[in-house]
Amino acid sequence: MRIAITGHKGQLGTVLQQVLVAEEIVGLDLPEHDITDPVSIVETVTALEPDVVVHTAAMTNVDGCEQNPDLAFRVNTLGSQNIALACSRCGAAMVHVSTNDVFDGRLDRPYYEWDTPSPRSTYARSKAAAEFYVRTLLNRFYIVRTAWLYGRGGDNFVTKIMAAADKHGAIRVVTDEVSAPTYAPDLAEAIGQLIKTRHYGIYHFTNGGICSRFDWAKKILELSGRADVPVEAITTAEWTRSAAPPLYAPILNFAGAELGITLRPWQDALQAYFDG
């Protein structure tokens, strides 16, 4: 099977290549391949004649999206439209990686795959609009929503918490933002399993369980040998940022679990991250 991966140099794209090593992989990333170029990227993907395109390329800096909405919609929305159109032309299935941010976090329960998106931030709106294009333009697609993604070699919450602890000797972390961390290798494994099913649709893949950012930070410090670093619990109202994240937005893996695809508990995944 020939699989094209957009954003193959990124956090998820890198581990996808390791997971899908038995397949024929073609990577598409900047500067050679720009998903916002509607002519070039469509022609490039079409010419490759892939069986599946895994679309991981995105502008994921949530606050940066708020500060530059035009760029966010150009990359996340129209870039995804371009990839979907390319898949349509060459007959490829598409895996579109999306986010729990498409929900507003106002329910008192985890979100199912079929719950209606209600995005709050620019980043969230750009990703929800991307989902719309994928659903509208294609019949064979997997929309895979995830949350709080981290992995080795990436700039993410785990590395930021450790860096802040080392720099300041104490940190402040919000307690009212709740979801589930997702270890990139575990997400990549789940995507690899999903592709083999050819069971198209919308899926929620995060590591098992839920926690607050505060809980996650405490566990990061414990496992990284920094358990003595003081952590002050604060609310999102006390933490100034450009974008408003959904506060309670765990996403439930219902559809994937019915196919036998599950991810281990987030605590076990975080331990694996530190075990190397």
C-alpha positions, 0 to 999 in steps of 0.5 A: 500500500502506498501512503502519502503523509503530509507534515511527515517531518512533524511530531506525528508524521515522524512516528507514523513513518516508523509505525507504517514501515511495512508500507510504501511511504511518501513524505510531503512537507515544507519547504518542498511541498506547500499544502496551501498551494492549490495547484502544486499540491493537488498535482503532486498528490494526484501524480503520486497515486497513493492508496491513502493520504494521512493529512497531519500538516497543520498550524497547531499553535493555538494562540498563533492562530488567534493572532493570525486568523487568515494564515490559520484558515489558509493552512488548516482549512484550505490546505485540507480542502486541497488535500481532499480534492487531490484524494478525490482526483486520484481515488485515495482514502484520506485520514484527516487528523483533527482535534477535540478543540472543535467542541466548546467544552460546555457539556458535562460528559465526554464527547462522542464522535457524532456530537455536533462541533461548536468551536470557540477559537480561531484554531478550532474553527479552522479545524472544524471547517477543514472537517466540513471540506473532508466530509463534503468532498470525499466518500472515503475518509477517516476524521481522527480527532485527538487531544493534547498530543505529545511525543519525543523531539516535539515542542509540546506540553511535556517539554514546556513543563520541564523547561519551565520547572528548570527555569523558574523552580516553580510553575503555575498550571490550570486545573479547570482545563480537562481532557486526555493526553495523547502519546504520538506513537500510540495515536500512530498505531491506532491510525495504522490499525484504522487504515487496515479496517477500511471502516470510514468515518469519524473517530476519537483517539486519545490515551485512556482516562481523563485529567486536568492540565494540573494533574498532567503537569504533576505526573510529568514532574514526578516521572522526570525526577522533578517531583520537588518542584512546587506546582500552583493550581490556578484557573484559566481566568488567571492565565492570560492567553490569546485563545480560549480553549474548551475547558471540559473536552474529553473525547470518547473513543466509542467508534474505534473501540467497537473495531477493537482499536483502543489506546492504553491509559495516559499514565502508562503512555507518559511512563513509556515516553520517559522510559525512552 
